[in-house]
Amino acid sequence: MANELEQHKAKDFTYSWVNSSRFLFYLQVTCLSAFLLGACYKLYHARYKGAPEVAVPESTQYTPKYK
């Protein structure tokens, strides 16, 4: 019975803090990397594409031209 309990504890995630901390570290690194790649893709997709051509009336320019 004690041997079975020891084998169960060796395989259990919560009893081995070394294995669980390593797993949680790699999980955190993976999630952070996925988040950063997703954010970079979103910023690239919504990037500034240049100023549009806007028709400015001649009477509102710095030196207005009147008729």
N, C-alpha and C positions, 0 to 999 in steps of 0.2 A: 504494500500500500504506500509506504513512504517513497519507494523508488518511483512509483507511478506519479506521485505528487511532484517529485523533483523533476521528472521528465516534462510534466505539464508546465511547471514553472520555467523551465529552460526554454520552452517554445512560446510561452505567453509574452505578449508585447509589453504588458504593464510591469512585469517582474524584472525585466532586463533594461535598465535605464540607458545602458550603452547603446544597445541596438535601437531602442526607441528614440533616443536623442539624435542618433545618426539619421534615422529615417525622417524624423521631423525636420532636421536641418536640410536634407536634400529636398524634401517636399516644399519647404519655405523658399529655397533657392529656385526651384522649378516654377513655383507660382509667381515669384517676383520677376523672373525672366519672362514668363508668358505675359504678365501685366505690362512690363516695359516694352516688349515687342509689339503688343497690341496698341499701346499708346503711341509708339513711334509710327506704326502703320496708319493710325487714325490721323495723326498730325500730317503725315505725308499726303494722305488722301484729301484732306481739307486745307491744303496749302494755298498760299496767296498766288493767284495766277496772273496778276498784273492789273494795272489801273484800266478801267473801261473807258472808252471814248465817250465823253459827255459833251453834248452840244451846249455851249455857253452863249447866251444872248450877248450881242455886241454892246448893248447899253449897260451891262453890268460888269464889264471888264475894268481893269485898273485905269486904263485910259479909254473911256467910253467913246464910241463912235455914234453920233446922232445923225438922224436923217435931215 
